[in-house]
Amino acid sequence: MEGSEVRLLTETRSAIDNHLQRLGVRPSTHEEAEVLVTATLDLAVRLHLNDFDYDLFAAENEEVGTLTITFFDRGPRQAWTGRCRHTLRTASRSEQPSPMEFVPTGQTRDWRIAQMVERILSRASTE
């Protein structure tokens, strides 16, 4: 795993732990836990074709991140899953409709992990 991936996973775990502690949930060992929590991060690229007559760019590639958090209740063996999607950046653009030649934008990915965790877990605490 690369350093940026480890940092992202550490940030995700920390944000989840912090939110759960504010709700009064305390960490425990795997064997003692009544509820198990998993989190996954996914990255997808979306191609947006624009109306070249009205937009500056003919097409744009956007990166979209998805955070999924799942709670597994060991008692009744039920699960609750929450997801949050967020546009991380516009990765590249094409100024010409044909042939499309994509040029990187130089933007960095902005995951906003704490905000994504907050959105997911605030829904979980109301359900």
C-alpha positions as a Markdown table, in Angstrom:
| # | Residue | x | y | z |
|---|---|---|---|---|
| 1 | Met | 0.0 | 0.0 | 0.0 |
| 2 | Glu | 1.2 | 3.5 | -0.8 |
| 3 | Gly | 1.7 | 6.2 | 1.9 |
| 4 | Ser | -1.3 | 8.2 | 0.7 |
| 5 | Glu | -3.6 | 5.1 | 0.9 |
| 6 | Val | -2.4 | 4.3 | 4.4 |
| 7 | Arg | -3.0 | 8.0 | 5.4 |
| 8 | Leu | -6.5 | 7.8 | 3.9 |
| 9 | Leu | -7.4 | 4.6 | 5.7 |
| 10 | Thr | -6.0 | 6.0 | 9.0 |
| 11 | Glu | -8.0 | 9.2 | 8.5 |
| 12 | Thr | -11.2 | 7.2 | 7.8 |
| 13 | Arg | -10.8 | 5.0 | 10.9 |
| 14 | Ser | -10.0 | 8.0 | 13.1 |
| 15 | Ala | -13.1 | 9.9 | 11.8 |
| 16 | Ile | -15.3 | 6.9 | 12.5 |
| 17 | Asp | -13.8 | 6.3 | 16.0 |
| 18 | Asn | -14.2 | 10.0 | 16.9 |
| 19 | His | -17.9 | 10.1 | 15.8 |
| 20 | Leu | -18.7 | 6.9 | 17.6 |
| 21 | Gln | -17.0 | 8.0 | 20.8 |
| 22 | Arg | -19.1 | 11.2 | 20.8 |
| 23 | Leu | -22.2 | 8.9 | 20.7 |
| 24 | Gly | -20.8 | 7.1 | 23.7 |
| 25 | Val | -19.7 | 3.9 | 21.9 |
| 26 | Arg | -16.4 | 2.6 | 23.3 |
| 27 | Pro | -13.9 | 0.5 | 21.4 |
| 28 | Ser | -13.5 | -3.2 | 22.4 |
| 29 | Thr | -11.8 | -6.3 | 21.2 |
| 30 | His | -13.2 | -8.2 | 18.2 |
| 31 | Glu | -14.3 | -11.0 | 20.6 |
| 32 | Glu | -16.1 | -8.7 | 23.0 |
| 33 | Ala | -17.7 | -6.4 | 20.4 |
| 34 | Glu | -21.5 | -6.4 | 20.1 |
| 35 | Val | -21.3 | -4.5 | 16.8 |
| 36 | Leu | -18.6 | -4.8 | 14.1 |
| 37 | Val | -17.9 | -1.9 | 11.8 |
| 38 | Thr | -16.4 | -2.1 | 8.4 |
| 39 | Ala | -15.5 | 0.8 | 6.0 |
| 40 | Thr | -14.6 | 0.8 | 2.3 |
| 41 | Leu | -13.4 | 3.5 | 0.0 |
| 42 | Asp | -14.1 | 3.3 | -3.8 |
| 43 | Leu | -12.9 | 5.5 | -6.6 |
| 44 | Ala | -14.7 | 5.8 | -9.9 |
| 45 | Val | -14.1 | 8.0 | -13.0 |
| 46 | Arg | -17.1 | 9.6 | -14.7 |
| 47 | Leu | -17.0 | 11.0 | -18.1 |
| 48 | His | -19.2 | 14.1 | -18.6 |
| 49 | Leu | -19.9 | 15.1 | -22.2 |
| 50 | Asn | -20.8 | 18.8 | -22.3 |
| 51 | Asp | -22.6 | 20.9 | -24.9 |
| 52 | Phe | -19.7 | 22.4 | -26.7 |
| 53 | Asp | -21.8 | 25.4 | -27.8 |
| 54 | Tyr | -22.4 | 26.4 | -24.2 |
| 55 | Asp | -19.5 | 25.0 | -22.2 |
| 56 | Leu | -15.8 | 25.8 | -22.1 |
| 57 | Phe | -14.8 | 22.1 | -22.3 |
| 58 | Ala | -16.2 | 19.4 | -24.6 |
| 59 | Ala | -15.7 | 16.7 | -22.0 |
| 60 | Glu | -14.4 | 16.2 | -18.4 |
| 61 | Asn | -13.3 | 13.2 | -16.4 |
| 62 | Glu | -14.4 | 13.6 | -12.8 |
| 63 | Glu | -13.2 | 11.3 | -10.0 |
| 64 | Val | -15.9 | 10.3 | -7.5 |
| 65 | Gly | -15.2 | 8.8 | -4.2 |
| 66 | Thr | -17.6 | 6.6 | -2.2 |
| 67 | Leu | -17.3 | 5.8 | 1.5 |
| 68 | Thr | -19.4 | 2.8 | 2.7 |
| 69 | Ile | -19.7 | 2.1 | 6.4 |
| 70 | Thr | -21.5 | -1.1 | 7.5 |
| 71 | Phe | -22.5 | -2.0 | 11.1 |
| 72 | Phe | -23.0 | -5.7 | 11.8 |
| 73 | Asp | -25.0 | -6.4 | 15.0 |
| 74 | Arg | -23.9 | -9.8 | 16.4 |
| 75 | Gly | -27.1 | -10.3 | 18.4 |
| 76 | Pro | -29.9 | -10.5 | 15.9 |
| 77 | Arg | -27.3 | -10.8 | 13.0 |
| 78 | Gln | -28.5 | -7.7 | 11.3 |
| 79 | Ala | -26.6 | -5.1 | 9.2 |
| 80 | Trp | -27.0 | -1.4 | 8.5 |
| 81 | Thr | -25.1 | 0.2 | 5.6 |
| 82 | Gly | -24.6 | 3.8 | 4.8 |
| 83 | Arg | -22.9 | 5.4 | 1.8 |
| 84 | Cys | -21.8 | 8.8 | 0.8 |
| 85 | Arg | -20.5 | 9.9 | -2.6 |
| 86 | His | -18.4 | 13.0 | -3.2 |
| 87 | Thr | -16.7 | 14.5 | -6.3 |
| 88 | Leu | -13.0 | 14.4 | -5.5 |
| 89 | Arg | -11.7 | 16.4 | -8.5 |
| 90 | Thr | -12.0 | 17.0 | -12.2 |
| 91 | Ala | -9.0 | 14.9 | -13.3 |
| 92 | Ser | -8.8 | 15.9 | -17.0 |
| 93 | Arg | -10.6 | 17.9 | -19.7 |
| 94 | Ser | -10.9 | 18.0 | -23.4 |
| 95 | Glu | -11.3 | 21.3 | -25.2 |
| 96 | Gln | -12.1 | 19.7 | -28.5 |
| 97 | Pro | -15.1 | 17.5 | -29.2 |
| 98 | Ser | -13.3 | 15.5 | -31.9 |
| 99 | Pro | -10.7 | 14.1 | -31.5 |
| 100 | Met | -11.0 | 14.2 | -27.7 |
| 101 | Glu | -7.6 | 14.8 | -26.2 |
| 102 | Phe | -7.8 | 14.9 | -22.4 |
| 103 | Val | -5.3 | 17.1 | -20.6 |
| 104 | Pro | -4.8 | 16.7 | -16.8 |
| 105 | Thr | -6.0 | 19.5 | -14.7 |
| 106 | Gly | -3.5 | 19.2 | -11.9 |
| 107 | Gln | -6.2 | 19.2 | -9.2 |
| 108 | Thr | -5.5 | 17.1 | -6.2 |
| 109 | Arg | -8.1 | 14.7 | -4.7 |
| 110 | Asp | -10.2 | 16.1 | -1.9 |
| 111 | Trp | -11.8 | 13.2 | 0.0 |
| 112 | Arg | -13.3 | 15.2 | 2.9 |
| 113 | Ile | -13.4 | 12.0 | 5.0 |
| 114 | Ala | -14.6 | 13.7 | 8.2 |
| 115 | Gln | -17.6 | 15.2 | 6.4 |
| 116 | Met | -18.5 | 12.0 | 4.6 |
| 117 | Val | -18.3 | 10.0 | 7.9 |
| 118 | Glu | -20.4 | 12.7 | 9.6 |
| 119 | Arg | -23.1 | 12.5 | 6.9 |
| 120 | Ile | -23.3 | 8.7 | 7.1 |
| 121 | Leu | -23.3 | 8.3 | 10.8 |
| 122 | Ser | -25.7 | 11.1 | 11.5 |
| 123 | Arg | -28.2 | 9.2 | 9.4 |
| 124 | Ala | -27.4 | 6.0 | 11.3 |
| 125 | Ser | -28.0 | 7.6 | 14.7 |
| 126 | Thr | -31.5 | 8.7 | 13.6 |
| 127 | Glu | -32.6 | 5.3 | 12.2 |
